[in-house]
Amino acid sequence: MAKNTIENFGRNVSFSPSLRYQVQAESEVLAVLGSHRDMRFRAVGSLHAWSRVAETKAVLIEMQGLNFVEVADDGQSVWVGAGCKVKRLLQKLSRVGLTLPSVGLIDEQSVAGATATGTHGSGSASLSSCIKAVRIAHFDASGNPVLAAIDSGDRLLAARCSLGLLGIVVAIEFHCRGKYNIEEHALAHRTLASAIAMEADCPRSQFYLMPWSWTYFGHHRSESGEPRGAFATLYRVYCFLVIDVGLHVAVTFLARVLKSAWAIRFFFRRVLPFTILRRWKVVDDSHAMLVMEHELFRHIEIEVFVPRSKVQAATDFLVDVVCVFGGRPRQNAATTDALLDSVSLSGTLEQHAGSYVHHYPICYRRVLPDPTLISMTSVSQHADDDEDWYAISFISYQRPGDREGFCAFAGFVAAAVAKCFGGRCHWGKYNPLDAQQNAELYPQLERFQKVRNQFDPERQFSNDWLDEVI
């Protein structure tokens, strides 16, 4: 690989910018813009996205050095440098008894990258929704690099989740809240409805559909006023050794070494269910409970977002897609055929029979509507009609050179779920949808484009992929 080649975490995107700069201060960002006024720019942090959102052939600005954390005296908000990792921010806040209102499953991303792509947790809105204000470097009407402070109106709704299309985000002000504990326990469920019903008492839950056994396991979570439990440390050790490490070692071995459809199905039917401790209620710090060490094993991921009213139908459909790609009979053939007929995709699913065997639990997380314009759960023009969304995640641990089947699977899922259920794809994960499809999925896209035109009429802060999707 060339010395100047940049590679993302998932090793599915690589690119070679013509110029690279590492910055330590906001003034340095302005200096870079001023030195290359006629070029395109992209900024990167941890490179944890699987989409092509960060790539550029022109000027790359590496933001890791811009990582300050300044908590307001009243403890209600915090200013953070764009390159600061979410993990570092949470640790700094924890020392003064604070945390963020929303915490995602992974905390390795930079705050600017996480918010720009709509990163989210479960049972709350996205991290983008926590933004109170943003500072962005861009060019003014005279072509001079300037800093813009954004704290209200459509400009803020656009800046919260902007894909970097307004300029270079240099700092973000987040709302804060007091630290809190989470009580968690695991339960098995026979149906999707049973797993979702638990959210009435455990609103921070996330749950998993186990492929090939087609049963559900929920990590049911609720905020707790109880102190950290006596067995919390033991529970952390269990989660790390059995889930963060053990499960992923097994899945990686199955996907990369054995490559056996029979072994994968056997593992999910006969082995994995016995590793899950059920009904063990543990209270621990929210950061410890809500975050996984998911970055320990390289993978690729697509995540689709479906409105709550359509999640059961989407699940029935996705089960059949997984079955057909895995070379097994469909579970809901009649309804799947009707859906495919309705969107002129009849016969296309069978063309992929036996081409990809899914080998990881399918994760469901409930995400509340966001006060943004183009996040995956952004509010519509009629906010009173908005409903919760469910993020449904498919992850593959195959080697980068063996992902052709997964990419075909992900491409089919993205297009079919968009047509059949109005499903959106996570901006920061594998995202094969084009501009026409996204225009139909995001009712507030026109409002976003108006703000974008104010900040970047010449499209200097875009890239080839974003030109294709927005």
C-alpha positions as CSV (number, residue, x, y, z in Angstrom):
1,M,0.0,0.0,0.0
2,A,1.3,3.4,-0.9
3,K,2.7,5.5,1.9
4,N,0.1,8.2,1.5
5,T,-2.8,5.7,1.3
6,I,-5.5,6.1,4.0
7,E,-7.5,3.0,5.1
8,N,-10.6,2.9,7.2
9,F,-11.2,0.6,10.2
10,G,-13.2,-1.9,8.2
11,R,-10.5,-2.1,5.5
12,N,-13.2,-1.7,2.8
13,V,-12.3,1.9,1.9
14,S,-8.9,3.3,1.0
15,F,-7.9,6.5,-0.7
16,S,-4.9,8.7,-1.4
17,P,-5.3,12.4,-0.8
18,S,-3.0,14.8,-2.6
19,L,-2.3,16.7,0.6
20,R,-2.5,15.8,4.3
21,Y,-2.5,18.1,7.3
22,Q,-2.6,17.3,11.0
23,V,-4.0,20.2,13.0
24,Q,-3.9,21.1,16.7
25,A,-6.0,24.3,16.7
26,E,-8.9,26.0,14.9
27,S,-6.5,28.6,13.5
28,E,-4.6,25.9,11.8
29,V,-7.7,24.7,10.1
30,L,-8.3,28.2,8.7
31,A,-4.7,28.4,7.5
32,V,-5.1,25.1,5.6
33,L,-8.3,26.4,3.9
34,G,-6.6,29.7,3.1
35,S,-3.6,27.9,1.5
36,H,-5.8,25.8,-0.9
37,R,-8.8,28.0,-1.7
38,D,-9.6,26.3,-5.0
39,M,-9.4,22.7,-3.8
40,R,-11.8,20.2,-2.1
41,F,-11.4,19.3,1.6
42,R,-12.4,16.5,3.9
43,A,-11.7,16.0,7.6
44,V,-11.2,12.7,9.4
45,G,-11.0,11.5,13.0
46,S,-10.9,7.8,13.9
47,L,-11.8,6.6,10.3
48,H,-14.4,4.2,11.9
49,A,-17.0,4.7,9.1
50,W,-17.6,1.9,6.6
51,S,-19.1,4.3,4.0
52,R,-17.0,6.4,1.8
53,V,-17.9,9.6,3.7
54,A,-14.2,10.5,4.6
55,E,-12.4,9.8,1.3
56,T,-10.8,12.5,-0.8
57,K,-8.4,12.9,-3.6
58,A,-7.6,16.4,-2.6
59,V,-6.9,17.9,0.9
60,L,-7.3,15.7,4.0
61,I,-7.3,17.4,7.4
62,E,-6.6,15.1,10.3
63,M,-8.4,16.3,13.4
64,Q,-7.2,14.0,16.1
65,G,-5.1,16.8,17.7
66,L,-8.1,19.0,18.2
67,N,-9.4,17.2,21.2
68,F,-10.0,19.7,24.0
69,V,-12.9,19.2,26.5
70,E,-14.2,22.3,28.3
71,V,-17.2,21.7,30.7
72,A,-19.4,24.8,31.4
73,D,-19.4,26.0,35.0
74,D,-23.1,25.2,35.4
75,G,-22.5,21.6,34.3
76,Q,-25.2,21.8,31.6
77,S,-23.0,21.7,28.5
78,V,-19.5,20.9,27.3
79,W,-17.4,22.3,24.4
80,V,-15.4,19.5,22.6
81,G,-12.8,19.6,19.9
82,A,-13.9,17.9,16.8
83,G,-11.2,15.2,16.9
84,C,-11.9,14.1,20.5
85,K,-12.9,10.5,20.8
86,V,-16.3,9.8,22.4
87,K,-14.6,7.6,24.9
88,R,-12.3,10.5,26.1
89,L,-15.2,12.9,26.3
90,L,-17.2,10.4,28.5
91,Q,-14.2,9.8,30.7
92,K,-13.7,13.6,31.2
93,L,-17.4,14.1,32.0
94,S,-17.5,11.2,34.4
95,R,-14.9,12.8,36.6
96,V,-17.2,15.7,37.3
97,G,-20.4,13.6,37.6
98,L,-21.7,14.1,34.1
99,T,-22.4,12.2,30.9
100,L,-24.1,12.6,27.5
101,P,-27.9,12.1,27.1
102,S,-27.2,9.6,24.4
103,V,-24.4,7.0,24.2
104,G,-23.7,4.7,21.2
105,L,-22.6,1.1,21.2
106,I,-19.0,2.1,20.2
107,D,-17.1,4.9,21.8
108,E,-14.0,4.9,19.6
109,Q,-15.3,7.5,17.0
110,S,-14.4,11.2,17.0
111,V,-17.2,13.3,18.2
112,A,-17.4,15.2,14.8
113,G,-17.5,11.9,12.8
114,A,-20.0,10.3,15.1
115,T,-22.4,13.2,15.0
116,A,-21.9,14.0,11.3
117,T,-23.2,10.5,10.4
118,G,-26.0,10.1,13.0
119,T,-24.4,7.6,15.4
120,H,-26.9,6.5,18.0
121,G,-27.5,4.2,21.0
122,S,-30.7,2.5,22.0
123,G,-33.8,3.9,23.6
124,S,-32.8,7.5,23.0
125,A,-32.2,9.9,20.0
126,S,-28.9,10.0,18.2
127,L,-25.8,11.6,19.6
128,S,-26.4,14.4,17.0
129,S,-29.6,15.4,18.9
130,C,-27.4,16.3,21.9
131,I,-25.7,19.1,20.1
132,K,-26.3,22.6,21.4
133,A,-24.0,24.6,19.1
134,V,-21.3,24.0,16.4
135,R,-18.3,25.9,15.1
136,I,-17.5,25.3,11.5
137,A,-14.7,26.5,9.2
138,H,-15.8,27.4,5.7
139,F,-15.4,30.1,3.1
140,D,-17.4,33.3,3.2
141,A,-18.9,35.1,0.2
142,S,-15.6,36.7,-0.6
143,G,-13.7,33.4,-0.6
144,N,-12.0,33.9,2.8
145,P,-11.8,31.2,5.4
146,V,-13.9,32.0,8.4
147,L,-15.4,30.4,11.5
148,A,-19.1,30.3,11.8
149,A,-20.9,29.8,15.1
150,I,-24.2,27.9,14.7
151,D,-26.7,27.6,17.5
152,S,-30.3,27.9,16.2
153,G,-32.7,27.5,13.4
154,D,-32.3,25.3,10.3
155,R,-28.6,26.0,10.4
156,L,-28.3,24.0,13.7
157,L,-30.7,21.3,12.5
158,A,-28.4,20.9,9.4
159,A,-25.1,21.1,11.3
160,R,-26.1,18.5,13.9
161,C,-25.8,15.8,11.2
162,S,-24.2,17.3,8.2
163,L,-21.9,14.6,6.7
164,G,-19.3,17.4,6.7
165,L,-21.0,19.1,3.8
166,L,-21.2,22.6,5.5
167,G,-17.5,22.9,6.1
168,I,-14.9,21.6,8.6
169,V,-16.5,21.1,12.0
170,V,-13.9,22.3,14.5
171,A,-15.8,22.2,17.8
172,I,-19.2,21.0,19.2
173,E,-21.1,22.0,22.3
174,F,-23.1,19.2,23.7
175,H,-25.9,19.2,26.3
176,C,-24.9,17.2,29.4
177,R,-26.8,15.4,32.1
178,G,-25.9,13.8,35.4
179,K,-24.2,10.4,35.5
180,Y,-26.6,7.6,36.0
181,N,-26.6,3.8,36.4
182,I,-28.3,1.1,34.3
183,E,-29.9,-2.1,35.4
184,E,-29.5,-4.8,32.8
185,H,-30.7,-8.4,32.5
186,A,-30.9,-10.8,29.5
187,L,-34.0,-12.7,28.4
188,A,-34.9,-15.0,25.6
189,H,-38.0,-14.3,23.5
190,R,-39.8,-16.4,20.9
191,T,-41.3,-13.4,19.1
192,L,-40.3,-9.9,18.1
193,A,-43.4,-8.6,19.8
194,S,-42.3,-10.1,23.1
195,A,-38.9,-8.4,22.9
196,I,-40.4,-5.0,22.0
197,A,-42.9,-5.2,24.8
198,M,-40.1,-5.2,27.3
199,E,-39.3,-1.6,26.3
200,A,-42.2,-0.4,28.3
201,D,-40.3,-1.1,31.5
202,C,-36.8,-1.2,30.0
203,P,-36.6,1.6,27.5
204,R,-32.8,1.4,27.0
205,S,-33.0,-2.2,25.7
206,Q,-31.4,-3.6,22.7
207,F,-32.1,-7.1,21.4
208,Y,-30.8,-9.6,18.9
209,L,-32.4,-11.9,16.3
210,M,-30.3,-15.1,16.2
211,P,-30.0,-16.3,12.6
212,W,-30.8,-19.9,11.9
213,S,-32.5,-20.5,15.3
214,W,-34.8,-17.4,14.7
215,T,-35.1,-16.7,18.4
216,Y,-34.6,-13.3,20.1
217,F,-32.3,-12.4,23.0
218,G,-32.7,-9.1,24.7
219,H,-30.4,-7.0,26.8
220,H,-33.1,-5.3,28.8
221,R,-32.0,-2.0,30.3
222,S,-33.5,0.8,32.4
223,E,-32.1,3.7,34.3
224,S,-31.7,2.8,38.0
225,G,-31.4,4.8,41.2
226,E,-29.7,1.9,42.9
227,P,-25.9,2.0,43.5
228,R,-23.5,0.0,41.5
229,G,-24.1,-3.7,42.2
230,A,-21.8,-6.0,44.2
231,F,-21.4,-8.3,41.1
232,A,-20.9,-5.5,38.6
233,T,-17.2,-6.2,38.1
234,L,-17.9,-9.9,37.7
235,Y,-20.5,-9.0,35.1
236,R,-18.1,-6.8,33.2
237,V,-15.6,-9.6,33.1
238,Y,-18.3,-12.0,31.8
239,C,-19.3,-9.6,29.1
240,F,-15.8,-8.9,28.0
241,L,-14.6,-12.6,28.0
242,V,-17.8,-14.2,26.7
243,I,-19.3,-11.5,24.4
244,D,-16.7,-9.0,23.4
245,V,-14.0,-11.7,22.9
246,G,-15.4,-15.2,23.0
247,L,-18.3,-14.7,20.7
248,H,-16.2,-12.8,18.2
249,V,-13.4,-15.3,18.2
250,A,-15.9,-18.0,17.4
251,V,-17.7,-16.0,14.7
252,T,-14.4,-14.9,13.1
253,F,-13.2,-18.5,13.0
254,L,-16.4,-19.7,11.5
255,A,-16.5,-16.9,8.8
256,R,-12.8,-16.8,7.9
257,V,-11.4,-20.3,8.5
258,L,-14.2,-23.0,8.5
259,K,-16.4,-21.1,6.0
260,S,-19.0,-23.8,6.7
261,A,-22.7,-23.0,6.4
262,W,-23.6,-26.1,8.4
263,A,-21.1,-25.1,11.2
264,I,-22.5,-21.6,11.3
265,R,-26.1,-22.8,11.7
266,F,-25.1,-25.4,14.3
267,F,-23.3,-22.7,16.3
268,F,-26.4,-20.5,16.5
269,R,-28.8,-23.3,17.2
270,R,-26.9,-25.5,19.6
271,V,-24.0,-23.5,21.1
272,L,-24.5,-19.8,21.5
273,P,-27.8,-20.0,23.4
274,F,-26.0,-21.7,26.3
275,T,-23.5,-18.9,26.7
276,I,-26.1,-16.3,27.6
277,L,-26.7,-15.7,31.3
278,R,-30.4,-15.0,31.7
279,R,-32.3,-13.0,34.4
280,W,-29.1,-12.0,36.1
281,K,-29.9,-8.4,37.1
282,V,-26.9,-6.2,37.5
283,V,-26.6,-2.4,38.1
284,D,-23.5,-0.6,36.8
285,D,-22.4,2.7,35.3
286,S,-24.3,3.6,32.1
287,H,-21.0,3.9,30.1
288,A,-20.0,0.4,31.1
289,M,-23.4,-1.0,30.3
290,L,-24.2,0.7,27.0
291,V,-20.8,0.3,25.2
292,M,-19.2,-2.8,23.8
293,E,-15.6,-3.4,22.8
294,H,-16.8,-3.9,19.2
295,E,-13.7,-2.5,17.7
296,L,-11.5,-5.5,18.8
297,F,-12.3,-7.5,15.7
298,R,-12.4,-5.9,12.2
299,H,-15.7,-6.2,10.4
300,I,-18.1,-4.6,8.0
301,E,-21.6,-3.5,8.7
302,I,-24.8,-2.3,7.1
303,E,-27.6,-0.8,9.3
304,V,-31.1,-0.1,8.0
305,F,-33.7,2.1,9.8
306,V,-37.3,1.1,9.7
307,P,-40.3,2.9,11.3
308,R,-41.8,1.2,14.3
309,S,-45.1,0.4,12.5
310,K,-43.2,-1.5,9.9
311,V,-40.6,-3.4,11.9
312,Q,-42.5,-6.7,12.1
313,A,-43.2,-6.8,8.4
314,A,-39.6,-5.8,7.7
315,T,-38.3,-8.5,10.0
316,D,-40.4,-11.2,8.3
317,F,-39.0,-10.0,5.0
318,L,-35.4,-9.9,6.2
319,V,-35.6,-13.4,7.6
320,D,-36.4,-14.6,4.1
321,V,-33.6,-12.6,2.6
322,V,-31.1,-14.2,5.0
323,C,-32.6,-17.7,4.3
324,V,-32.4,-17.4,0.6
325,F,-28.9,-15.9,0.5
326,G,-27.9,-18.7,2.9
327,G,-29.3,-21.4,0.7
328,R,-32.2,-22.3,3.0
329,P,-36.1,-22.4,2.5
330,R,-37.9,-19.2,3.1
331,Q,-40.0,-18.7,6.3
332,N,-42.6,-16.2,4.9
333,A,-42.6,-16.9,1.2
334,A,-46.1,-15.6,0.4
335,T,-45.7,-12.2,2.0
336,T,-42.1,-11.8,0.6
337,D,-43.3,-12.6,-2.9
338,A,-46.1,-10.1,-2.6
339,L,-43.7,-7.4,-1.4
340,L,-41.2,-8.0,-4.1
341,D,-43.9,-8.0,-6.7
342,S,-45.2,-4.6,-5.4
343,V,-41.8,-3.0,-6.0
344,S,-40.9,-4.7,-9.3
345,L,-38.2,-6.9,-7.7
346,S,-39.9,-10.3,-8.3
347,G,-37.4,-13.0,-9.0
348,T,-34.4,-11.0,-8.0
349,L,-34.0,-12.6,-4.6
350,E,-33.6,-16.1,-5.9
351,Q,-30.7,-15.0,-8.1
352,H,-28.6,-14.8,-4.9
353,A,-29.5,-18.2,-3.5
354,G,-26.6,-19.7,-1.6
355,S,-24.2,-16.8,-2.1
356,Y,-23.8,-15.6,1.5
357,V,-24.4,-17.2,4.9
358,H,-25.0,-14.7,7.6
359,H,-23.0,-15.4,10.7
360,Y,-23.7,-12.8,13.4
361,P,-26.6,-11.9,15.6
362,I,-28.9,-9.3,14.0
363,C,-29.0,-6.3,16.3
364,Y,-32.2,-4.2,16.9
365,R,-32.1,-0.8,18.6
366,R,-34.9,1.6,19.1
367,V,-34.0,5.2,18.2
368,L,-36.2,8.2,18.9
369,P,-36.9,10.8,16.2
370,D,-34.1,13.4,15.9
371,P,-34.4,17.2,15.7
372,T,-32.1,17.1,12.6
373,L,-32.7,17.3,8.9
374,I,-30.9,14.3,7.4
375,S,-30.0,11.9,10.3
376,M,-31.5,8.4,9.7
377,T,-34.2,9.2,12.3
378,S,-34.7,12.9,11.4
379,V,-38.1,14.4,12.1
380,S,-40.6,14.8,9.2
381,Q,-42.3,18.0,8.3
382,H,-45.2,17.0,10.6
383,A,-43.3,16.2,13.8
384,D,-46.5,15.2,15.6
385,D,-46.8,12.2,13.3
386,D,-43.2,11.0,13.9
387,E,-42.7,7.5,15.3
388,D,-39.7,5.7,16.7
389,W,-37.4,3.9,14.4
390,Y,-35.7,0.5,14.7
391,A,-32.1,0.2,13.6
392,I,-31.5,-3.3,12.3
393,S,-27.8,-4.2,11.9
394,F,-26.1,-6.9,9.8
395,I,-22.4,-7.4,10.5
396,S,-19.9,-9.6,8.6
397,Y,-16.5,-10.8,9.9
398,Q,-15.3,-12.2,6.6
399,R,-11.9,-11.2,5.4
400,P,-11.9,-8.1,3.2
401,G,-11.1,-10.1,0.1
402,D,-14.1,-12.5,0.8
403,R,-16.9,-9.9,1.1
404,E,-18.4,-10.1,-2.4
405,G,-21.4,-12.1,-1.1
406,F,-21.9,-9.8,1.9
407,C,-21.9,-6.7,-0.4
408,A,-24.5,-8.3,-2.7
409,F,-26.6,-9.2,0.4
410,A,-26.2,-5.6,1.8
411,G,-27.0,-4.1,-1.6
412,F,-30.2,-6.1,-1.9
413,V,-31.3,-5.4,1.7
414,A,-30.7,-1.7,1.3
415,A,-32.7,-1.3,-2.0
416,A,-35.5,-3.6,-1.0
417,V,-36.0,-2.2,2.5
418,A,-36.0,1.3,1.1
419,K,-38.7,0.5,-1.5
420,C,-40.8,-1.7,0.7
421,F,-40.6,0.0,4.1
422,G,-39.1,3.5,3.6
423,G,-36.0,2.2,5.3
424,R,-32.9,4.4,5.4
425,C,-29.2,3.3,5.6
426,H,-26.8,4.5,8.2
427,W,-24.6,7.3,6.7
428,G,-21.5,5.9,8.4
429,K,-21.9,2.3,7.6
430,Y,-22.1,0.4,4.3
431,N,-24.5,2.5,2.3
432,P,-25.2,1.7,-1.4
433,L,-28.2,4.0,-1.9
434,D,-28.1,6.7,-4.5
435,A,-29.2,10.4,-4.6
436,Q,-32.6,9.6,-6.1
437,Q,-33.4,6.9,-3.4
438,N,-32.3,9.2,-0.6
439,A,-34.3,12.1,-2.0
440,E,-37.4,10.0,-1.5
441,L,-36.4,8.8,2.0
442,Y,-35.5,12.2,3.5
443,P,-38.4,14.7,3.4
444,Q,-36.2,17.5,4.9
445,L,-33.4,17.1,2.3
446,E,-34.4,20.3,0.5
447,R,-34.2,22.3,3.7
448,F,-30.7,20.8,4.3
449,Q,-29.6,21.8,0.8
450,K,-30.6,25.4,1.4
451,V,-28.4,25.6,4.4
452,R,-25.6,23.8,2.6
453,N,-25.8,26.4,-0.2
454,Q,-25.2,29.1,2.3
455,F,-22.1,27.5,3.6
456,D,-20.6,25.7,0.6
457,P,-22.2,26.8,-2.7
458,E,-19.1,25.6,-4.6
459,R,-19.2,22.1,-3.1
460,Q,-15.6,22.3,-1.8
461,F,-16.4,20.2,1.3
462,S,-17.9,17.2,-0.6
463,N,-16.4,14.2,-2.2
464,D,-17.3,11.9,-5.1
465,W,-19.4,9.6,-3.0
466,L,-21.4,12.4,-1.4
467,D,-22.0,13.8,-4.8
468,E,-23.6,10.5,-5.7
469,V,-25.8,10.2,-2.6
470,I,-26.9,13.7,-1.8
